Amino acid sequence: AGITAYEPFTSITEASWDRMIGVNLKGPFLVTQELVPDMLEAGWGRIVNISSSSAQTGAPAMAHYAASKGGVIGLTRALAVEYIEKGITVNHVPPGFIDTPLVREGPVDVEAAAAMMPMKRAGTPEDVAHAVAYLVSDEASYVTGQTFSVNGGRYLT
């Protein structure tokens, strides 16, 4: 689950802030807390959080969104360190500009924004899914605490 909103910083209400943090940061916390005991019992697990390239670069009129997704990055890294010796890997994927129904509902001209991306196109949900599939695979057993960016070159470090 994830939500977004475009609101200038001075217009963000406490209720809007709390909702954004509640869905985008508290949601992954609650799901992960529910699943980790089973992973510990199994001695194996894969956690992949979805953050956002907006948390890496900042975004105008999205301070609460960027902050919530930045929290996901911090949660990912903390859990990776905590469970590194327990057979559980924890990584995050910060998608860049992905053409989704949520993006289409926003104030962004998708085609114009895609043309401004380094790859000159928007990403697809499948682009993100392929990255996640790798991170949950046995081939990624030595990958933890990492950022696996799927952003078409929007953010290069």
NUMILO-202892 format. One record per residue (C-alpha): residue number from 1; x, y, z. Coordinates in steps of 0.25 Angstrom, whole numbers, plus 5000, padded with zeros to 4 digits. Each point is the difference from the previous one (the first is absolute). Example, Ala and Ser with C-alpha at 12.3 -4.5 7.8 and 13.67 -1.06 7.14 Angstrom:
REM NUMILO-202892
- 1	5049	4982	5031
- 2	5006	5014	4998
***
This chain:
REM NUMILO-202892
- 1	5000	5000	5000
- 2	5005	5014	4997
- 3	4994	5014	4998
- 4	5005	5013	4995
- 5	4995	5014	5000
- 6	5004	5013	4994
- 7	5000	5011	5011
- 8	5009	5012	5002
- 9	5007	4998	5013
- 10	4993	5012	5007
- 11	4986	4994	4996
- 12	5003	4986	5006
- 13	4991	4998	5012
- 14	5004	4991	5012
- 15	4989	4990	4995
- 16	5005	4999	4986
- 17	5014	4998	5006
- 18	4995	4989	5009
- 19	4993	4993	4989
- 20	5012	5000	4991
- 21	5009	4995	5011
- 22	4989	4990	5004
- 23	4999	4994	4987
- 24	5014	5001	4994
- 25	5008	4997	5012
- 26	4991	4994	5011
- 27	4995	4990	4990
- 28	5013	4994	4997
- 29	5004	5000	5015
- 30	4987	4992	5003
- 31	5001	4990	4989
- 32	5014	4997	5003
- 33	4998	4999	5015
- 34	4990	4990	4997
- 35	5008	4992	4990
- 36	5014	5000	5007
- 37	4997	4990	5011
- 38	4997	4989	4989
- 39	5012	5004	4993
- 40	5009	4998	5012
- 41	4994	4987	5003
- 42	5003	4995	4986
- 43	5014	5006	5000
- 44	4997	5007	4987
- 45	4993	5011	4994
- 46	4999	5011	4990
- 47	4995	5014	5002
- 48	4999	5010	4989
- 49	4994	5014	5003
- 50	4996	5010	4990
- 51	5005	5014	5003
- 52	5001	5011	4989
- 53	5010	5007	4992
- 54	4993	5013	5006
- 55	5006	4996	5014
- 56	5014	5000	4993
- 57	4999	5013	4992
- 58	4989	5008	5007
- 59	4987	5005	4993
- 60	4993	5013	5000
- 61	4986	4999	5007
- 62	5003	4986	5005
- 63	5007	5002	5013
- 64	4991	4991	5008
- 65	5001	4989	4989
- 66	5016	5001	4999
- 67	5001	5000	5015
- 68	4991	4987	5001
- 69	5008	4993	4989
- 70	5013	5005	5006
- 71	4995	4993	5013
- 72	4999	4987	4992
- 73	5014	5001	4996
- 74	5005	5002	5014
- 75	4991	4988	5005
- 76	5006	4991	4989
- 77	5014	5003	5004
- 78	4997	4998	5015
- 79	4993	4987	4997
- 80	5011	4995	4991
- 81	5011	5002	5011
- 82	4991	4994	5010
- 83	4997	4987	4993
- 84	5013	4999	4992
- 85	5004	4987	5007
- 86	4986	4994	5001
- 87	4999	4997	4985
- 88	4990	5011	4997
- 89	5004	5010	4989
- 90	4994	5014	5000
- 91	5001	5009	4988
- 92	4992	5012	4994
- 93	4996	5004	4986
- 94	4998	5015	4998
- 95	4992	5001	4987
- 96	5002	5012	4991
- 97	4989	5005	4991
- 98	4991	4988	4998
- 99	4987	5001	4992
- 100	4989	4995	5009
- 101	4986	5003	5002
- 102	5004	5008	5013
- 103	5010	5009	4991
- 104	4989	5002	4990
- 105	4990	5005	5010
- 106	5010	5011	5004
- 107	5003	5014	4994
- 108	5012	4994	4992
- 109	5000	5000	4985
- 110	5005	4985	4999
- 111	5005	5001	4985
- 112	5007	5014	5002
- 113	5006	4995	5013
- 114	5005	4987	4994
- 115	5006	5008	4989
- 116	5009	5007	5010
- 117	5005	4987	5006
- 118	5014	4996	4996
- 119	4995	4987	4994
- 120	4989	5009	4993
- 121	4989	4991	5005
- 122	4992	4997	5013
- 123	5003	4987	5007
- 124	4989	4989	5001
- 125	4995	4992	5012
- 126	5007	4988	4993
- 127	5014	5007	5001
- 128	4998	5001	5015
- 129	4995	4986	5001
- 130	5012	4994	4993
- 131	5009	5007	5010
- 132	4992	4995	5012
- 133	5000	4986	4994
- 134	5015	5000	4999
- 135	5001	5005	5015
- 136	4991	4989	5005
- 137	5008	4989	4992
- 138	5011	4991	5005
- 139	5009	5007	4990
- 140	4999	5012	5009
- 141	5004	4993	5013
- 142	5012	5008	5002
- 143	4993	5014	4998
- 144	4994	5007	5012
- 145	4999	5014	5005
- 146	5000	5005	4985
- 147	4993	5010	4992
- 148	4996	4993	4986
- 149	4996	5013	4992
- 150	4990	4998	4989
- 151	5000	5014	4995
- 152	5004	5001	4986
- 153	5012	5008	5004
- 154	4993	5011	5008
- 155	5009	4998	5012
- 156	5013	4994	4997
- 157	5007	4998	5014
***
